[in-house]
Amino acid sequence: MTTQQHVKPAVGCLVRDPDTYEALPVEGKLVEMNSYWLRKEAAGDIEIVEPAVQDLKLKGDKQ
């Protein structure tokens, strides 16, 4: 079983996603923790964070 974590780049770091080659967004992204992300964490290039909980409106709520 693979573990998913929400990671974001450390301040001043540009980290690329190895699957898409796109830069990791500043707000972070949910990723499968593999050797790449573990190496980036050990190097201090990323931080593991709790994802922000967004307010969800129920469909039909008209306030």
C-alpha positions in Angstrom: 0.0 0.0 0.0 1.4 3.4 -0.9 1.1 6.4 1.3 -0.1 9.8 0.0 1.0 13.0 1.6 0.4 16.7 0.9 3.7 18.3 0.2 4.8 21.8 -0.7 8.1 23.2 -1.7 10.4 24.7 1.0 10.8 28.5 0.9 13.0 29.4 -2.1 13.0 26.0 -3.7 11.6 25.0 -7.0 10.8 21.3 -7.0 9.5 19.4 -10.1 7.0 16.6 -10.0 8.8 13.6 -11.6 5.6 12.4 -13.3 4.7 15.7 -15.0 7.9 17.7 -14.9 5.8 20.6 -13.7 6.9 22.8 -10.8 5.3 21.8 -7.5 2.7 24.5 -6.7 3.5 26.8 -3.8 0.3 25.7 -2.0 1.4 22.1 -2.4 0.0 18.9 -3.9 -1.1 15.5 -2.9 1.6 13.0 -4.0 2.4 9.3 -3.7 5.3 9.1 -1.3 8.1 7.3 -3.1 11.9 7.4 -3.0 12.0 10.7 -5.0 9.8 12.6 -2.5 11.5 11.0 0.5 14.9 12.2 -0.9 13.5 15.7 -1.4 12.2 15.7 2.2 15.6 14.6 3.6 17.3 17.3 1.6 14.9 19.9 3.0 13.5 20.8 -0.5 9.9 20.0 0.5 7.7 20.1 3.6 5.0 17.6 4.5 1.9 19.6 5.5 -1.8 19.1 6.3 -4.0 20.1 3.4 -6.1 23.2 3.9 -9.7 22.3 4.5 -11.9 24.3 2.1 -15.4 25.3 2.9 -17.8 23.3 0.8 -21.2 24.5 0.0 -23.9 22.0 -0.3 -25.7 21.9 -3.7 -28.9 23.9 -3.4 -27.7 26.1 -0.5 -28.6 29.6 -1.6 -27.5 32.0 1.1 
